């Protein structure tokens, strides 16, 4: 998603192979899902209304549907191809809508929680924060979750194996100046709230969500055939768009790492892929808890 009413072009192209994305991207574990929903205050809350923002093909939507709460789920997604894959699943209790993070097609204070899976970094900006804040009920929560393999992790993350470290290095050779989770720049939109002066807070009324962010990390390991490991890597948007010699060179570098002499395989010839599920959450600061010119005495007044 982009800030000014259009999908980020790189995301539009990179996620055009929506069926492959749905097939090869990992699902979310019940434990990570439970952690997120518990922190968002909707775990165990029957028929809670949950906005699955940037729902994509519905990887996390399926996790919501599988639970006993029978949530009323609104899945909002701007990408036509991804939204079509999601709609074709006909998930029970899910209403699929077209929309952007900066223009959510819902009424004010109409959802108990907003969850964003694998996507918040695409629209980590003030306009999206304001809009997400608008649709959440007072004292509701925003939850974010990412499945991040070692090879797509932040630069300071130590990969579990040598081949994953080598592919992590490969991943970091791509710099298209687009927002990625691994860059950690998505945190800035929250941190900026705490860097403003008391006077600017009074004037701009910019504190939308509570700080510090809550965070939980869950390691994962999955065994896959080598060709499926490549297919999974190929769902990363800046890899999916590669063509010609650059694509061939990337594929060769990836497979050379995966076929290194130190790479361990199981009896099926599968390789272990490691990573972490990042769960992040914060709560809405209600309107009556935010500073305004009407209820704060200005200096010198």
C-alpha positions in Angstrom: 0.0 0.0 0.0 1.1 3.6 -0.5 0.4 6.7 1.5 -1.5 8.7 -1.2 -4.4 6.4 -2.2 -2.6 4.0 -4.5 -1.0 0.6 -4.0 2.8 0.7 -3.9 3.9 -0.1 -7.4 6.5 -2.6 -6.3 3.9 -4.4 -4.1 1.4 -4.3 -7.0 3.8 -6.1 -9.3 5.6 -8.2 -6.8 2.4 -9.8 -5.5 0.8 -10.3 -8.9 1.5 -14.1 -8.6 -1.1 -14.2 -5.8 -1.9 -17.9 -6.1 1.8 -18.8 -5.6 2.0 -16.4 -2.7 -0.9 -18.2 -1.0 0.6 -21.6 -1.7 4.1 -21.0 -0.5 3.9 -18.4 2.2 3.7 -20.0 5.7 0.6 -20.0 7.8 0.5 -18.7 11.4 0.8 -21.0 14.3 -2.0 -21.3 16.8 0.3 -20.1 19.6 1.4 -17.0 17.8 -2.2 -16.3 16.8 -3.4 -16.8 20.4 -0.7 -14.4 21.6 -1.7 -11.7 19.2 -5.4 -12.0 19.8 -4.9 -12.1 23.6 -2.9 -8.9 23.5 -5.5 -7.4 21.3 -8.2 -8.2 23.9 -10.3 -10.3 21.6 -9.2 -13.8 22.6 -12.2 -15.6 24.0 -14.5 -12.7 23.1 -17.4 -14.2 21.2 -18.4 -12.5 18.0 -15.8 -9.7 18.4 -15.6 -7.5 15.3 -12.1 -7.7 13.9 -10.6 -5.8 10.9 -8.0 -7.9 9.0 -6.3 -5.0 7.3 -4.2 -5.7 4.1 -5.6 -9.3 4.4 -3.8 -10.4 1.2 -4.9 -13.9 0.2 -6.2 -14.6 3.7 -3.4 -16.4 5.3 -4.1 -14.8 8.7 -7.8 -14.6 8.0 -7.9 -18.4 8.0 -6.3 -18.4 11.4 -9.1 -16.1 12.7 -11.8 -18.2 11.2 -10.4 -21.4 12.7 -10.9 -20.2 16.2 -14.0 -20.7 18.5 -14.9 -17.1 18.9 -16.8 -16.9 15.6 -15.4 -13.5 14.9 -17.2 -11.0 12.7 -14.2 -10.5 10.3 -13.9 -7.7 7.8 -11.0 -8.4 5.4 -9.8 -5.3 3.6 -7.3 -5.7 0.7 -6.5 -3.3 -2.2 -4.6 -5.8 -4.5 -7.2 -7.2 -6.9 -5.3 -10.5 -7.4 -4.8 -11.2 -3.8 -8.3 -10.2 -2.9 -9.7 -12.5 -5.6 -7.8 -15.5 -4.0 -9.2 -14.6 -0.6 -12.8 -14.1 -1.9 -12.7 -17.5 -3.7 -12.1 -19.2 -0.3 -15.5 -18.2 0.9 -14.5 -18.2 4.5 -17.3 -18.3 7.0 -17.9 -15.1 8.9 -15.7 -13.0 6.6 -16.7 -10.0 4.6 -14.2 -9.1 1.9 -13.8 -5.4 1.0 -11.7 -3.3 -1.2 -9.8 -0.6 0.7 -6.5 1.0 1.7 -5.0 1.6 5.1 -5.4 5.3 4.5 -9.0 5.0 3.5 -10.7 2.1 5.4 -14.3 1.5 4.3 -15.7 1.2 7.8 -17.5 3.5 10.3 -15.8 5.3 13.2 -15.1 3.1 16.3 -16.7 0.1 14.6 -14.2 -2.7 15.3 -12.8 -4.2 18.5 -9.4 -4.7 17.0 -7.3 -4.3 13.9 -4.9 -7.0 12.9 -2.3 -6.6 10.2 -0.4 -9.7 9.0 2.8 -9.4 7.0 2.0 -5.9 5.7 2.2 -3.0 8.2 5.6 -2.0 6.8 4.0 -1.1 3.5 1.9 1.7 5.0 3.7 2.8 8.2 2.7 6.4 7.9 0.7 9.0 9.8 -2.3 8.9 7.5 -2.7 5.2 8.0 -2.2 5.5 11.8 -4.9 8.1 11.9 -7.3 6.0 9.9 -6.7 2.8 11.9 -7.2 4.8 15.1 -10.5 6.1 13.7 -12.1 2.7 13.2 -11.1 1.1 16.5 -13.4 1.3 19.4 -12.2 3.2 22.5 -9.5 1.1 24.3 -9.3 -1.3 21.4 -6.0 -2.5 20.0 -3.8 -2.8 16.9 -1.9 -6.0 16.4 0.8 -6.8 13.9 2.3 -10.1 13.0 5.1 -11.2 10.6 6.5 -14.6 9.7 10.2 -13.7 8.9 12.6 -16.3 7.7 16.3 -16.0 8.7 17.2 -15.1 5.1 14.8 -12.1 5.1 15.5 -10.9 8.6 17.0 -7.6 9.9 20.7 -7.3 9.3 21.7 -7.8 12.9 19.8 -11.1 13.1 22.1 -14.1 13.3 20.9 -16.8 10.9 20.6 -20.4 12.3 22.6 -22.1 9.5 25.4 -21.1 7.1 23.2 -21.4 4.0 20.6 -19.2 5.5 23.3 -16.6 6.4 24.5 -16.7 2.8 21.0 -16.1 1.5 20.4 -13.4 4.1 23.5 -11.6 2.6 22.0 -12.1 -0.8 18.7 -10.6 0.3 20.5 -7.5 1.6 22.1 -6.9 -1.8 18.7 -5.7 -3.0 17.9 -2.2 -2.2 15.0 -0.8 -4.1 14.2 1.9 -1.5 10.9 0.3 -0.8 9.7 -0.5 2.8 10.6 -3.9 4.1 10.1 -5.5 7.5 13.8 -6.2 7.7 14.7 -2.5 7.5 12.7 -1.9 10.7 11.7 1.6 9.5 8.0 0.8 10.2 8.8 1.4 13.9 9.5 5.1 13.1 5.8 6.0 12.8 5.3 4.9 16.5 8.6 6.4 17.7 7.8 9.7 16.2 4.9 10.1 18.6 7.3 10.2 21.5 9.8 12.5 19.9 7.3 15.4 19.6 7.4 18.2 22.2 4.5 18.8 24.6 3.5 21.9 22.7 3.5 20.1 19.3 1.4 17.3 20.8 -1.1 19.9 21.9 -1.3 21.5 18.5 -1.1 18.4 16.3 -2.9 16.0 18.6 -0.7 13.2 17.1 -0.7 10.5 19.9 -2.8 7.7 18.4 -1.4 4.6 20.1 0.2 3.8 23.4 4.0 3.2 23.8 6.1 1.2 24.3 5.0 -1.4 21.7 4.4 -4.9 23.1 6.5 -7.5 21.4 6.7 -11.3 21.4 9.0 -13.6 19.4 8.2 -17.2 18.4 10.9 -19.2 16.6 9.9 -21.6 13.9 11.4 -24.4 11.8 9.9 -26.1 8.8 11.3 -28.8 6.5 10.9 -28.3 2.8 12.2 -29.8 -0.5 14.8 -27.6 -2.0 12.6 -26.5 -4.9 9.9 -25.5 -2.5 12.5 -23.4 -0.5 13.2 -21.5 -3.7 9.5 -21.1 -4.4 9.0 -19.7 -0.8 11.9 -17.3 -1.3 10.4 -16.2 -4.6 7.2 -15.0 -2.9 9.2 -12.0 -1.5 8.1 -9.2 -3.7 11.5 -7.8 -4.7 12.6 -11.3 -5.8 9.3 -12.1 -7.6 9.8 -9.1 -9.9 13.3 -10.2 -11.1 13.7 -11.0 -14.8 16.4 -12.1 -17.2 20.0 -12.4 -16.2 19.4 -10.8 -12.8 16.8 -13.5 -12.0 19.1 -16.3 -13.2 22.0 -14.9 -11.2 19.9 -14.7 -8.1 18.6 -18.2 -8.5 22.1 -19.6 -9.0 23.4 -17.8 -5.9 20.4 -19.1 -3.9 20.8 -22.7 -5.0 24.6 -22.6 -4.5 24.0 -21.7 -0.9 21.2 -24.3 -0.5 23.4 -27.0 -2.0 26.5 -26.1 0.1 28.5 -29.0 1.5 27.5 -28.1 5.1 23.7 -28.1 4.4 21.9 -30.9 6.3 18.9 -32.7 4.8 16.6 -35.3 6.3 15.7 -38.7 4.9 13.3 -37.1 2.4 16.0 -34.7 1.1 14.3 -31.8 2.8 16.1 -28.8 4.2 15.2 -27.0 7.5 14.1 -23.3 7.0 14.3 -21.3 10.2 12.8 -18.0 11.3 10.7 -16.1 13.8 7.2 -15.0 14.0 7.1 -11.4 15.3 4.0 -10.4 17.2 3.7 -6.7 18.0 0.8 -4.8 19.6 -0.4 -1.5 21.0 -3.6 0.0 22.2 -5.6 2.9 21.0 -5.5 6.2 22.9 -9.1 7.3 23.0 -10.1 10.7 21.9 -10.8 11.9 25.4 -7.3 10.8 26.4 -5.5 12.8 23.8 -4.4 16.4 24.3 -6.2 19.2 22.5 -6.3 22.9 22.5 -9.7 22.9 24.2 -8.7 21.1 27.4 -5.0 22.1 27.9 -4.0 25.5 29.2 -1.5 27.1 26.8 1.7 28.6 28.2 1.2 32.3 29.1 -2.5 32.0 28.8 
